[in-house]
């Protein structure tokens, strides 16, 4: 209970902080204010249309309009599409189940449990989770209406009015979003992409100075990398919406992938420099490298020009400078050996030139795409299925299904909660004529989350929003507004306030939506003002009953503590490291960014709630950073061509197999609690990689062209980083285990 209390206080503080920020940022120039006005207009117009057409339950049109509030036209189109599909499918399935199995409560309950289990599972795992979520809400609305009044005509009427009202809300929102001060994702995409190109070039310039000067400031690379990665993820997040506004946007997806891979290569190379702190660039190439970077700045400036002579001249100069470096290298290398610099420095230099070429290719591919050329850098991506303890593989109807176990547990808890609240509320004898089952069931759908703490936050947000909305509804009743236009003015004001809150931070946006929904539920259940407060109170009691039910279900079933969740997330990362194999080469599996972020999120929550000592926190953050760098190196390794793999096998036929074994044995040792025993094997692996470097020193690349040397050097240094970072990860885990055991 102490943890729950601390969590509630922490969440309440975040909601209040977001609210204060909204108040301080309120101004006519704030784009969120215009979005709130458009949302309020959409909701008010939708409700007015439904009332004038004498459609029952006009509040669903208003609720849909508020939910449709999105930052741009593309996002509104996406939301409208998913909501339309979800509503129609949910209505059809609910009507079918009611007509054919409702007469037998057992079969109705079983069908509802199975269907809602699928809904919750897809909500957690599907790319189209929102459509599944809306299908679930629609199903619950119609099924609950059938329980309240079990007649065919009532169920069909509910499905009809629900569908029509939702479609009216969607249509009004789309029209206002498109024609009233429209905001386009396309423009935002262009601005963000332009800013990223400038920021990337700034990073590249600093990076080159960093390498040339030899002043390896700790944290420089990682800080810039995180900012740029956040920026490129932001661009990718609006790509789909921008593509709905302009189909030509979708052709930039491969370019963004190129940008992200090039950024990752720079980070991987730079973080290695930060660690060794002794590598020096080959001085005779400094002026040429500076010229290349300077010319790339000109490329970046003119990159969007489709017929720019200066741009083409700049490209030609960059390519000539690269050739100049290649010619110089051939003169200063005898039998593949550089007499002035160490083998590590030479390999780093070759790799650096390769990365510079990839940066040039990144800029070139972007510009070529603008002129219609679509030749892109070839990528070798690992698409093999990853072994994962979080998945259950079963055969169903002669087809193999992989079920995500945490999502499956979430689905079972969600479906069970729906069944309990539907029948529990009815058996308690509370007034069913006021749609109590509907409110309580929808509350379960919105409150229950895959994570117990997230469910508590959503419950707090729903309670807060419901109370504010109910208070505003009571105020309207107290004022006694009975004429139509006065009621619509009141709706516009409340919807504007709610819409502005929705545009706030993640902690408060859902509160704004709940204010709007609660206000409409309290005042518009029958398209006229409610003058009897009793049914409104019973409706909110139903919501609280749902919250209590969800909390009990979450507490009784699979309720992992935060330390347990953290340990499971870390174990999942180690489990992802088991290597696979395809027809051509060994595939070294790497934890996904989402896996690493799960550990980060849990750790942040524990830190915010003061549930972890500072010493443990530092160790765990170090472990996360090492795992992230190891994951990046593995992903880059998996993108190597078959020619590079063949080159490594010629130098040492066992090195790749030994690397895969070392990764697998490290994961095995983690689960057996024997990490101490693997350290010697990892030390030997590092020594084996060093022996490959010595093979290079004695002329293993002497007959290779400069470009081939660059890629070979990149491959060797990747092997070295993987071995080093794997060893760091194991030692870091050993230190964590020792610390936690105390």
N, C-alpha and C positions, 0 to 999 in steps of 0.2 A: 504493500500500500504506500510505503514511503516513496518508492520509485514512481508510482503512478501520480502521487501528489506533486512531486518535483517536476514530472513531465507536464502535468496540467498547468502548473505555474509558468513553466518555460514556454509552453505553447501560447498561453494567454498573453504573456509579455510580447511574443512575436506578433500576435494579432494586433495588440495595442500599438506597437512600434510601426507596423505597416499602416495603421489608421492615422497615426500622427504624421507620417510621411505624406499621405494623401491630402491631409488638411493643409500642410505647408506648401505643397506643390500645386494647389488648386489655382488656376488662372485661365483666362480666356485663350491664351496662347498654347495651353497644354493640349496636345492631341487627344488625350484620354477624355477630356471634357466633351469634345465633339463626338467621340465614339459613344459616350454616355447619352448624349442628346439623340443620336441616331437610334440607339437601342430603345430609349424611352418612346421615341416616335413610332418605331416598329411595333413595340408591344401595345401601345395605345391604339394605333390604327388597326392592328390585328383583332384586338378585343372589340373595337367598334364595329368592324365588318361582321364578326360572328354574332354580335347582339342584333345588328340590323337584319341579318339573315335568319334570326331566331334559332340559331344553333345552340344546342345544349353544351354546357361546360366550356364556355368561351375562354375560361382561364387557361386552358391548355394551349390556345393560340398565343396568348401573352407570355406564358412560360417558355414556349418554343422560341419566340422572338428574343427573349432575354438570353436564352442559351446560345442563340445564333450570334451573339455579340462576338466579333472576331476582329483582329487588327487590320485585315485587308480583304479585298474581294476574293482572292484565291482561297483563303482559309474559310470564308463564308460559303463559297461554293462546295468545298469539301465537307464542311459540317452539314450543310443542307442535304447533300447527296447521301451521306451516311445516315442521317436522321430519317430521311424518307424511306430508305431501304429497311432500316431497323424497325420503323413503325409499321410498315406494311407487312413485313415478315412476322413480327411479333403478334400483330392482330390476327393474321391468318392462322397461325399455329394455335393461339389461345382459343379462337373460335372452334377450330377443329377438335382440340382436346375436350373443350366443354361439351360439344355436341355428342361426342362419342364415348367419353369415359366418365363424365361428371356424375352420372347417376350412381356409380359405384365409388364411394369415397376412397377406398383403398387404391383403386387403379388411378383415380384422379391425383391422389397424393403421390403415387409412384411416378406418374407421368410428369407431374410438376417438379418433383425432385430431380429426375433425370434431365429434363429440359433446362432447369435453372442451374444444374451442375455444369452442363455444357456452356451455358451463358457465362457463368463465373470463370470457368477455365479459359474460355476464349477472351474474356475481358482482360485476363492477366497475360495471355500469350500471343494473341492475334495482332497482326498489323492493323486490322480493322476493328480494334477493340470497341471503339465508340459505337459502331453499328450494332455489334453484339449487345452492348450495354443498353442501347435504346430498345432493341428487340426484347430484352428482359423486362425493362420497365413497362413496355406496352403489354406484354404477356401478363404481368402482375396486375396491371390496371384492369384488364378485361376479365381475368380469372377471378379477381377479388369482387368485381361487380357481379359476376355470376354467383358467387357465394352469398352476397348480400341479397340478391333477388334472383334465385335460380330459375330464370325463364329464358327460353331461346331468344325471344324478341328483345329482352334487356341486354343480352350479350351482344347480339348483332347491332343494336342501336349504339351501345358503348363503343364497339369497334368502329362503326361508321363515323360517329361524331369525333372520336379520338383522331381518326385518320384525317378527316376533313379539316379539323381545327389545326392540327400540326402542319398540314400542307399549306394552309392559309398563312400561318406564322412564318413558315419557311419562305413562301413566295414574297411576302411583304418585306422581310429582312433582306432577301436577295436584291429586290428592286431598290431599296433605300441604300444598301451597301454599294450597288453599282452606279446609281445616278445622283446620289446626294453626297457631295464632297467625298468622292471615292478615294480610298487609299489602296495602292497597288503593291503587291508583294514584288512585282517585277522591278519597280523603282528601288525598293528597299534592297533587293538582291543586287542591283547594279551599284548602288552606293556602297554596300558592304564589300562587294568584290573589289571595287576600286580602292577602298580603304585598306583591304587586305594586301593588295599588290604593293601599295606604298609601304605598308608596315613590314611586309616581307623583304622588300629591297633594303629598307633601313636596317633590318636584322642582318641581312646578308652583308652589308657594308661593315657593320660592327663586328660581325663574325670573322670576316677576313682580317680586319685590324687586330682582332683578338688572336688569331692564328699567327699573323705576321710578327706582332710584337712579342709574343710568348708570355704575355701577362694574363695568366689563366685565373681570372677571378671566379671564386666558387659561387655557384648559383646563377651566374650570368646566363648560361645557355638554357637552363631549366625554366627560368623566369620568362624569358622571351618565348620559349617554345610553348609554354602553357597559355600565354596570351594569344599567340597566333593560332594554336590549336582550338582555343575557345572561339576565336573569330571565324575559323573555317567551319567549325561545327555549327555556328550560328547561320552561316551562309547555306549549309546543307539542310538545315532545319526548315528554311523557307523555300527550298528549291521546288518541292512538289507544288506548293501553292502558286509560286511564280509561273511554273510550267502550265498550270491551268489557265492562267491569264495570257500566256504567250508560249506556244508549243516549242518555239525555237530555243527556249531556255533549257529544255531537257538535254540538248546536245552538249551542254557545258558540264554535265555530270562526270564524264571521263576526265575532263580537264581538272576538275576539283579533286578527283582521286589522284591525279598526277601531282597536284600541288601538295596534297597531304603526304604522299609518299616522299616527295623531295624534302619537305619540312622534317619528316621523320629521319631521313638520312642525315640531314644537317645536325639534328639533335643527337643522334646516335654517335656521330663522329665527334661532335663538340663535347659531349659528356665524357668521352674517352680522353680528350685533351685535358679536361678539367681534372681528371683523375691522375694521369701520368705526370702532368705539369713540367715535363722536361723536353718535349719534342719541339724542334725548331724547324721552320720552313726552309726550303732550299733558297738561299738569298738571291741567287742569280735569276730567279723567276719572279721576284717580287714585283718589278715594274710591269711585267706582262700581265700578272694576275690583277694588279690594280687597274690596268687598262681594261681588262675584261669586265671587271665589276663596274667601272665607270660607264662602259658602253652598255652594260645591262641596265643601268639607270636610264640611259637614253631609250632603250627598248621599252622599259616600263612606262616612260612618258608618252611614247607614240604607239603603244601596243594595240590600241583600238582603231588605229588608222588603217583603212583597207587599201589605200593606194598612196603610200607615203614613201617617197624616194629616200628620204633620210633614214627611215626605218630599215629599208633593204640594204642601204650602205652600211649601217651599223651592224646588221647581222653578218654581212660579209667580213667586216673588220674583226668581229669576235671570232669567226671561224678561222680567219688567217692567223690570229694571235694564238689560238689553240694549236695550229699547225707549227707555228714558230716554237712553241714550248716543246712539242714532240721532236722537232729537229734538234733543238739544243740538248734534249735529254739523251738522244742517241750519241751525241758527241762526248758527253761527260760520263757515259757508262761503258765500262769495259767488261765484256763477257758477262753482262747482266749484273755487274757489281758496281755500286756507286762508291768511289774511293773516299769521298768527303763525309758522307752522312751514314749514320747507323742504318741497319736494315729496317728497324721499326720506323725511323723517320722517313726513309724512302718509301715504305709501304703506305704510311700515312699520307705522304705527298701524292703518290699515285691515286690513292682513294679520293683525296681532296679534289684533284683535277677531274676525276670522274663525276663527283658531286656537282662541281661547277658546270660541267657539260649538261648534267641533268637539269640544273637550274635554267640554263640557256634553252634546253629543249622544252621545259615547262612554259617559259615565256613564248617560245616559238609556236608551240602547239596551241596556246591560247589565241595568238594572233592569226595563225593559219585557220583556226576554226571560224573566226570572224569573217574570213574570206572564202569559206566554203571547203577548205581542206580538212580532212578528218583523220589524218594519219596520227596515231597516238602511240605513246610508249607502251611496249608490250608488258603485260603483268602476268606473273605466274602465281595465282592465288590458291591457297589451300582450301578446297571445298570438301575434304573428307569429313566424315562424321567424327566428332570428338568424343572419346570416352568420357562419361560424366556420371558421377554417382547420383546426381540430382535427376536422372532420367530413368524411367522404367520402360523397357521394351516388351511389348505384348503382340501377339498375333490375333487379329480380329477380322473375320470374314476374309481369310486368306491374304490379309494385308498386314504388314508390320507397322505398328504404331509406336512412336516414342512419346511418352507422357512425362511432362515436367512435374516431378513429385511435389515440390512446394506449391505449385499452382493447382495441382490436383487436390492437395489438402485444403487449400483456400476454397476451391470449388465445392468440396464436401461441406465445409463449415458454412459457406454462403447458402447453399441449397437447403441444408438442415435448418438454418435460421429462418429462411422464408417459410418453410413448412410449419415451424413452431409458431411464428407470429400470426400466420394466416388463421390456423385453427385455434391457437391459444387465445387470441383476441376475441374470437367468436364464442369460445367456451366460457370466457370470463363474463359474458353477458353484457358487454358494453354496447352502446347504441350502434348498430350496424347500418342504420339508415343514413348515417352521416358520413359514410365512406371511411370509417376508421380503419378497416382492413387495407384500403388502398394506401392511406398515409403510412401505416406501419410497415407495409411490405416495401414500398418505395424507399423508406428510411433504411431498411436493411440493405437494399441494393446500393445506396449511396454511401452508407457509413462503413460497411465492412470492406476492409482492404487486405491485401496479402500480408502486410506487416501489422502486428498488434499495436504498435505505437502509432502507426499511421491511422489506424481505425479510431484510436482515442482522439487524435487530432481532428479527424473528420467529424466525430461526434460532437466535440467542443465547438467546431465551426457551425455545425447544423443547429445545435442548441442556441448559440449566440444569434445566428441569423433568424431562427424561428421566433425567438423572444422579441427581437427588434421588429420583425415584420408583424407579429401579433399585436404588439403595442401600437404600431402605426395603424393597424386595422381597427383596433378598439378606439383610437383617436378619431378615425373617420366616422365610426358609429356614434361616438359621443358628440361630434360636431353636427351630425344629423343631415349630412348631404344626401338628398334624395333625387335631385334632378340630374338628368343624364350628363349634361355638359360639365357640371360641377364635379361629378364622379370621375369623368375622363381627365379633367385637369388635375385632380388629386392623384390619379393613376400616373400621369405623366411625371409629376414631381417625385413620387416615390420611386418610379422606375429609373428616373435620372440619377437619383441618389444611389440606388442599387447598382446601376450600370457603371457609375464612376468607381464604386468600391470594387466591382468585378475586375476593373482594369488595374487594380493595385497588385501588390506582391502576392506570392503563392500562399502566404499564411492567411490573407484576408479576402481574397477574390471569391472563394466559395461562400464566405459569409454574406457577401453582396448578393449572390444568386439566391441564397436562402431567404434573405429579406424580401426579395421580389416574389418568390414563390409563396412564402408564408402570408404576405400581404394579400395576394390574389386568392389564396385558399380561404383566408379569413373573411374576405369581402365579396367574392364573386362566384361562389359555388353554384348559384342558380341564376347568374346573369343580373342579379339585383342586389343592392346592399343588404347585408345580414344584420338584422336588428336583435337577434337572440344570440347572446354570447355563449350559451351553454354548448351548442354543437361545436363551436370553435375550440373551446377548452378541451372537449373530448377528443377532438382531432389531434391536438398537441399532446394530450396524454398518450395517445397511440404512438406518436413519434418517440416519446420518452420510453415507452414500453419496448419499442424496437431497439433503442440504444442500449437498454439494460440487457435485452436478450442477446444482442451481438456481443456485449462485454462478457456475459456469462459463457457463451459458446467459445469465444476467443480464449477465455481463461481456462476452460476445461479441456480443450482439444489443441494439441500441438502448440502450446504457449511457451516458446523458448525465451529464456532470459536474454538480455543483450550480450553478456559474455558468451553464452552458448551459441547465439547467432553469429558472433564474431568468429568463434572457433570453427563453426560450420563453413562460413564463407572462406576462411583461410584454407581449410581442408579441401574445399572445392577447387581452389586455385592450384593446389599441389596435384590434385587429381587430374586437372586439365593438362598437366605437363607430360602425361604418358604419351610417347611417340606413336605415330601411325606409319603406314607405308602404302604408297600407290605403285603403279606399274613401273614408274621411271625412277623414283628416288624416295629416300626416307623423308617423311613429313614430321617436323618437330612441332607438336601442338603447343599453342600458347594461350594463356588465359585471355579472355576478351576484356575490353575496356570496362564493360558492364560488371564483370566479376570483380575487377580491382576497385571500381567505384562503390560496389556493395560493401567492401571492407571499409573504405573511406567513410561512407555514410554512417555505418554502424559505429565506427570509431568516433566520428564527430558527435553523434548523439550521446554516446557514453561520456565524452568529454564535457559536453554542454550540461549534462546532468550530474557532473562530478562523480562518475562511477568508475573512474580509472586513475590510478596514480600518475603523476607527471613522468616519472622514470619509465613506466610501461608505455605511456603514450609516445614518448620519443623513440623508443625501440621499435614500436609498431609502425610509426611513420617512416622510419628508415627502411624497414622491411618492405613496405608498400613501394617506396621509391626504387628499391633494388629489383623487386618483382616486375615493376613497370618497365624498367630498362631492359631486363632479361626478355620480357615479352616482345618489346620492340625489336630487339636483335633477332629473336626467333622468327618474327614475321618477315623481317628483311631477308633472312636466310631462305625462307620458303619462297621468296620471289626470285631467287637466283635461277639462271638459265641452266639447261642440261649441260651446256658447254663448260660452265664454271664448276659444276659438280664433277664432270669428267676430269678437269684439270686437277682438282683436289685429290681425286682418287688416284691419279698418276703419282702425285707426290707421296701420298700415304693411303693405301687402300683401306686401312682400318679406321681412319680418323673419324669418319662420319658415323660408322657403326658404334665406335667407342663413345662418341658424343651422345648419340641416342641412348646407349646403355647407361651412361652417367646420369642423364636426365631421368630416365625410368627408375634407376636404382635410388636416386635422391628422393623421388616421390614415394617409392616403396619404403625407404628408410624412415621417411616422415611418418607414415601410417603405422610402422612397426615400433616407432619410438627409438630408432637406432641411428639417428643422424650423425652422431659422433663417428660411427664406423665408416661413413662414406667420404670423410674429408680427405683421406689419403688417395682415394681413387680420383677425386676431383683435382688434387694437386698433380697427379700423374697425367691427367688429361691436359692441364695447362702446360706441362712440360712437353707433351707430345705436340701441341700446337707450336711451341717455341722451336721445336726441331724442324717443323715445316719452314719456319722463318729462316733457319740456317740453310735449308736446301735452296732457298731463294738467294741467300748470300753467295752460294757457290754455283750460281748460274742457271737455276731452274727456269728462269724467265728470259734468258739471254737472247733467244731467237724469236721472242714475241714482239709484236708491234706495240706501240705506246698505248693504244686504246685497250688492247688485250691485257697489258700490264696493269692498267688502271682497274679493270674489273677483277683481275686475279688478286690484286692487293686488297680490294674491298672485301672479297670473299675470305681471304686469310684473316683480315682484321675482324671480320664478323665472327669467325670461329673463335678467335682469341677473346672477344668480348663475351661471347656466350659462355665459354669456359670460366672466365673470370667472374661474371655476374651470377652464374649458377653457384659457384663457390661462395660468393658473398651472400646469396640468398640462404644457403644452408647454414652458414655461420650466424647470420642474423636470426634465423629461426631457432638455432641452438641457444643463443643468448636470450631470446624471448621465452623459450621453455624454462630456462634456468630462473629467469626473473619471476615468471608467473608461479613457479613451483614454491617460491619463497612467500 
